[in-house]
Every structure is written in C-alpha cells, then in structure tokens.
Amino acid sequence: MAHRREDYPVTSELPWLDRPDALARIQQRVAAGEIEAADATWLRHWVEHGYVTFEDVLDPALCATINEEVDAIVESVRGLPYDQLRKKFENVFVQSAAIRQALVTPSVLARLDLLLGQRAIPYQTLNMPVSSEQAAHSDEILMTTNPPGYMAAVWFALEDITPDSGPFRVFPGSHRLPYLSAREVGIPRGVSEDECAKVYDTHYYRMIGERIQELGLRPWPFVPRRGGILIWHSNLLHGAESVTRRGSTRRSLIVHYYGERAEHYSDLFQRACPLPGLRP
C-alpha cells in the first residue's frame, strides 16, 4: 500500500480551520451558538499563527508523578549514546499510568477535537527531561495524514520552564508554508528507516533553515509555568532554543494526536502509523 504523499490523490478536503474561510466560519459558529466567544479567540489565533497556549492544564501532583517516573529512567540509562537514549523516552506511556492519564486530559481532548473537527486520538509520546536543542522542523513529514492536516501535537510543561533551559520554540504563521515532502527532500523509496533518517538529517534541516532565512521567520520561545501547554499545527515549524545554563532541566511531555477519521501514515518512513488505542 502506498505511504508517500505523492501517491495519494490531490484533495481539497482540509480541516475546517485550514480552509480559506476559516475566520468567517468561526464567527458563523459563534453566532449560531455552536462555540463560545472565548473559544473563538484562541481559534482565531490558531488560524493566524498555527498554535495556541493554555495555562494550568495539568495538575501539579500529576506532573510530579510523571517526573519521578522519567527521572528513574534517566538514572537507568546514563551513558547511552544519544540515538539510543532518545528511544528510551519515546512512548513511556506503555509503562506509565500517569502519562496515560495526562494525554487524555478532558480539556485537552475537547480543544483538539474542536481544532481538527473530529475526535483526536493519541498516537505517540515523548518525554524530554532536558532540551533537545533540535533544529526547526515540521511534524507533517514524520506523522502524515490523508487528507492532509489532521494531526496536531501538544507540549506539556512538567516544571516551570526558564529562558536559559533551551525552551521549546515555534515559528508563528509557518504552518501556512508549502509542505516539504519526502520526495522533495530526496528520501529514496524502498529503503530502511535508518537510511530514510540519514537522508532526512542530511538534507531536511538544511532546506528548512534556508526557508526560514529567505522568509525572515522569527521564532517565539514558549516559557510556561508547570502545567501549561502549547498545541501546534502539524505543519508548523518548531524546535528548541540552545541551552545557556549548563545542567538545566526542561521536563516536558509531548503527545502527537491523529484525527480519528483520517488515514495516518509517515511520508518520511513510508509506512502506516497504527494507533495504540489510548482514548476510549
């Protein structure tokens, strides 16, 4: 079965907030009593900037429990190379009831459902005890949908984040840039995921960096208090600032969600992305 973006038929079916009339549609839904005026404010911000933020979403006690569990993993894997170390923090939800509770926080799911126009289903988690310092990228090449645009992600702050800890950052408005596909990056067909990743690392970040420079895009760092969240569009460019205080932590939980009715796959890795059944 095809799992490259160019193998799918071109479609005009997009999430309601990605359509040209999104702002007018928000106003129409407010007038019809379908959504609250307070929700309309952050929905407009999403349309224009590709992300939204909310304070005090996760309970402090839940944040503390997640941190304790992740700190135990940190102690058990010290000394591993980075590529192996990163994998240890992927999908920790498998052994953590606290993370499974966090990723189905009712207020988060309700906002995601509204953004996507369909039920949002958790797909993958990543716990970051420190900043990744990752270069700017879009998730859409990694976690793709047909029709396009039916994936969104959430960054949960598990502690107060400081400007010197390498904060998560986004490039407002970049979700409207043309999608950079695996084909354009030069990812070959029919090769291993390791080979796909090597070509991606060699070309993708450079190509995105060139776009940022050409367009003069400026990053916005997210420096929330514990329990705050940022939700971002699948095509929004994002990454992390450099750490300027040695030894600083930046405890966070990232969760990627797919729209339930969309086909979910990876354009980069040319495979389906099966959902682990984390939302009842």
C-alpha positions as CSV (number, residue, x, y, z in Angstrom):
1,M,0.0,0.0,0.0
2,A,1.3,3.5,-0.9
3,H,2.6,5.6,2.0
4,R,4.2,8.5,0.2
5,R,2.4,11.8,-0.1
6,E,2.6,12.0,-3.9
7,D,0.9,8.6,-4.2
8,Y,-2.4,10.0,-2.7
9,P,-4.8,11.9,-4.9
10,V,-4.9,15.6,-4.6
11,T,-7.8,16.7,-2.4
12,S,-9.4,19.9,-1.3
13,E,-10.7,18.3,1.8
14,L,-8.9,20.1,4.7
15,P,-9.6,20.6,8.4
16,W,-12.1,23.4,8.8
17,L,-9.5,25.8,10.3
18,D,-7.1,25.3,7.3
19,R,-9.7,26.5,4.8
20,P,-9.7,30.0,3.3
21,D,-13.0,30.9,5.0
22,A,-11.8,29.7,8.5
23,L,-12.2,33.1,10.2
24,A,-15.6,33.7,8.8
25,R,-16.7,30.2,9.8
26,I,-15.6,30.7,13.4
27,Q,-17.8,33.8,13.5
28,Q,-20.7,32.0,12.0
29,R,-20.4,29.2,14.6
30,V,-20.3,31.8,17.4
31,A,-23.5,33.4,16.0
32,A,-25.2,30.0,15.7
33,G,-24.3,29.2,19.3
34,E,-22.1,26.2,18.3
35,I,-19.0,27.6,20.0
36,E,-18.4,30.1,22.8
37,A,-16.9,33.5,22.2
38,A,-14.0,32.7,24.4
39,D,-13.2,29.7,22.2
40,A,-13.4,31.8,19.1
41,T,-10.5,34.0,20.4
42,W,-8.0,31.1,20.6
43,L,-9.4,29.5,17.4
44,R,-8.6,32.7,15.5
45,H,-5.1,32.7,17.0
46,W,-4.7,29.1,15.7
47,V,-5.8,30.1,12.2
48,E,-3.3,33.1,12.1
49,H,-0.4,31.6,14.0
50,G,-0.6,27.8,13.9
51,Y,-0.5,27.3,17.7
52,V,-2.3,28.1,20.9
53,T,-1.3,28.1,24.6
54,F,-3.2,27.5,27.8
55,E,-2.2,27.8,31.5
56,D,-2.7,25.4,34.4
57,V,-4.0,22.5,32.4
58,L,-2.1,19.6,34.2
59,D,-2.4,19.1,38.0
60,P,0.9,19.7,39.8
61,A,0.7,16.3,41.5
62,L,0.3,14.5,38.1
63,C,3.3,16.5,36.8
64,A,5.4,15.4,39.8
65,T,4.4,11.7,39.4
66,I,5.4,11.8,35.7
67,N,8.7,13.5,36.6
68,E,9.5,10.8,39.2
69,E,9.0,8.0,36.7
70,V,11.0,9.7,33.9
71,D,13.8,10.5,36.4
72,A,14.0,6.8,37.2
73,I,14.5,6.1,33.5
74,V,17.2,8.8,33.4
75,E,19.1,7.1,36.2
76,S,18.9,3.7,34.4
77,V,20.2,4.8,31.0
78,R,23.1,7.2,31.8
79,G,26.0,6.8,29.4
80,L,24.0,5.6,26.4
81,P,24.6,7.2,23.0
82,Y,22.1,9.9,22.2
83,D,20.3,7.9,19.4
84,Q,19.7,5.1,21.9
85,L,18.9,7.5,24.8
86,R,16.2,9.2,22.8
87,K,14.4,6.0,22.2
88,K,14.2,5.3,25.9
89,F,12.0,8.4,26.3
90,E,9.6,7.5,23.4
91,N,6.2,6.1,24.3
92,V,6.9,5.9,28.0
93,F,3.1,5.8,28.3
94,V,3.4,2.0,27.9
95,Q,4.7,1.7,31.5
96,S,3.3,4.9,33.0
97,A,-0.4,5.2,34.1
98,A,0.3,8.9,34.9
99,I,1.3,9.7,31.3
100,R,-1.7,7.8,30.0
101,Q,-3.9,10.0,32.3
102,A,-2.2,13.2,31.1
103,L,-2.6,12.5,27.4
104,V,-6.4,12.1,27.7
105,T,-6.9,15.2,29.9
106,P,-10.6,16.1,29.0
107,S,-9.9,19.8,28.4
108,V,-7.0,19.0,26.0
109,L,-9.1,16.4,24.1
110,A,-12.0,18.8,23.8
111,R,-9.8,21.5,22.3
112,L,-8.1,19.1,19.9
113,D,-11.5,17.7,18.8
114,L,-12.6,21.3,18.0
115,L,-9.4,22.1,16.2
116,L,-9.4,19.1,14.0
117,G,-13.2,18.8,13.5
118,Q,-13.1,15.2,14.6
119,R,-12.0,13.1,17.5
120,A,-8.3,13.4,18.3
121,I,-6.6,10.0,19.1
122,P,-3.2,9.9,20.9
123,Y,-0.5,8.3,18.8
124,Q,2.9,8.8,20.3
125,T,4.5,10.3,23.4
126,L,8.0,11.7,24.0
127,N,9.3,12.7,27.4
128,M,12.1,15.2,27.4
129,P,14.0,15.7,30.7
130,V,16.2,18.3,29.1
131,S,16.1,20.4,25.9
132,S,16.5,18.6,22.6
133,E,18.0,21.8,21.1
134,Q,16.5,20.4,17.9
135,A,16.7,22.4,14.7
136,A,13.4,23.7,13.2
137,H,11.2,21.1,11.5
138,S,7.6,20.3,10.8
139,D,5.9,17.1,12.1
140,E,3.9,16.6,8.9
141,I,6.7,14.7,7.1
142,L,7.0,12.4,10.1
143,M,3.3,11.9,11.0
144,T,1.3,12.5,7.9
145,T,-2.4,12.3,7.1
146,N,-4.7,11.8,4.2
147,P,-6.5,14.2,3.8
148,P,-3.6,16.4,5.0
149,G,-3.6,18.5,8.2
150,Y,-5.4,16.0,10.5
151,M,-2.6,15.8,13.1
152,A,-1.8,18.1,16.0
153,A,0.6,17.9,18.9
154,V,0.7,19.1,22.5
155,W,3.7,20.2,24.6
156,F,3.0,19.8,28.3
157,A,5.3,21.7,30.7
158,L,6.1,19.4,33.7
159,E,8.0,22.1,35.5
160,D,8.4,25.9,35.4
161,I,10.4,26.5,32.2
162,T,13.2,29.1,32.2
163,P,14.6,31.0,29.2
164,D,18.1,29.5,29.8
165,S,17.0,25.9,29.7
166,G,16.5,25.6,25.9
167,P,12.8,26.3,25.6
168,F,10.5,24.9,23.0
169,R,10.0,27.4,20.2
170,V,7.7,27.8,17.3
171,F,7.7,29.9,14.1
172,P,4.3,31.7,14.1
173,G,2.5,31.5,10.8
174,S,4.8,28.9,9.3
175,H,2.0,26.4,9.2
176,R,0.9,28.1,6.0
177,L,4.1,27.4,4.2
178,P,4.1,24.8,1.4
179,Y,4.6,21.3,2.8
180,L,8.1,19.9,2.2
181,S,7.6,16.3,1.2
182,A,9.9,13.3,1.5
183,R,10.2,13.3,-2.3
184,E,11.4,16.9,-2.4
185,V,13.9,16.1,0.4
186,G,15.3,13.2,-1.7
187,I,14.2,10.3,0.5
188,P,14.6,7.1,-1.6
189,R,11.8,4.6,-1.9
190,G,12.1,1.0,-0.6
191,V,15.0,1.6,1.9
192,S,15.2,1.0,5.6
193,E,14.0,3.6,8.1
194,D,17.7,4.1,9.1
195,E,18.5,5.1,5.6
196,C,15.5,7.4,5.4
197,A,16.6,9.1,8.6
198,K,20.1,9.6,7.3
199,V,18.9,11.3,4.2
200,Y,16.5,13.4,6.2
201,D,19.2,14.5,8.7
202,T,21.5,15.4,5.8
203,H,19.0,17.5,3.7
204,Y,15.8,18.3,5.5
205,Y,17.0,20.6,8.3
206,R,19.2,22.5,5.9
207,M,16.3,23.0,3.5
208,I,14.0,24.2,6.3
209,G,16.8,26.5,7.6
210,E,17.1,28.1,4.1
211,R,13.3,28.7,4.1
212,I,13.5,30.4,7.4
213,Q,16.3,32.6,6.3
214,E,14.7,33.5,3.0
215,L,11.4,34.5,4.6
216,G,12.9,36.1,7.6
217,L,10.8,34.0,10.0
218,R,11.3,34.7,13.7
219,P,11.0,32.1,16.5
220,W,8.8,32.5,19.6
221,P,10.0,30.7,22.7
222,F,7.4,29.0,25.0
223,V,8.4,29.7,28.6
224,P,5.4,28.4,30.6
225,R,4.8,27.6,34.2
226,R,4.3,24.0,35.2
227,G,1.0,22.6,33.9
228,G,0.9,24.9,30.9
229,I,0.5,23.5,27.4
230,L,1.1,24.6,23.8
231,I,-0.9,22.9,20.9
232,W,0.6,23.2,17.4
233,H,-0.4,22.5,13.8
234,S,1.2,19.6,12.1
235,N,2.9,21.8,9.5
236,L,4.1,24.5,12.0
237,L,7.9,24.8,12.1
238,H,9.2,24.3,15.6
239,G,12.3,23.2,17.5
240,A,14.2,24.2,20.7
241,E,16.4,27.1,21.8
242,S,20.0,26.4,22.8
243,V,20.7,25.7,26.5
244,T,22.6,28.6,28.1
245,R,22.7,27.3,31.7
246,R,24.6,24.1,31.9
247,G,22.8,21.3,33.8
248,S,19.4,22.9,33.5
249,T,16.4,20.6,33.1
250,R,13.4,21.2,30.8
251,R,10.9,18.5,31.8
252,S,8.1,18.1,29.3
253,L,5.7,15.6,27.8
254,I,5.0,15.8,24.0
255,V,2.0,14.0,22.6
256,H,1.0,13.7,18.9
257,Y,-2.6,13.1,18.1
258,Y,-4.2,12.0,14.8
259,G,-7.7,12.8,13.6
260,E,-9.7,9.6,14.0
261,R,-11.2,9.6,10.5
262,A,-8.0,10.4,8.6
263,E,-5.6,7.9,7.2
264,H,-2.4,8.1,9.3
265,Y,1.0,7.3,8.0
266,S,4.6,8.6,7.7
267,D,5.6,10.2,4.5
268,L,9.3,10.0,5.6
269,F,9.3,6.4,6.6
270,Q,6.8,5.2,4.0
271,R,4.7,3.2,6.4
272,A,1.4,3.3,8.3
273,C,1.2,4.7,11.8
274,P,-1.1,2.4,13.8
275,L,-2.9,3.9,16.8
276,P,-2.3,2.3,20.2
277,G,-5.9,2.7,21.4
278,L,-5.2,5.2,24.2
279,R,-8.6,7.0,24.0
280,P,-11.8,5.2,25.0
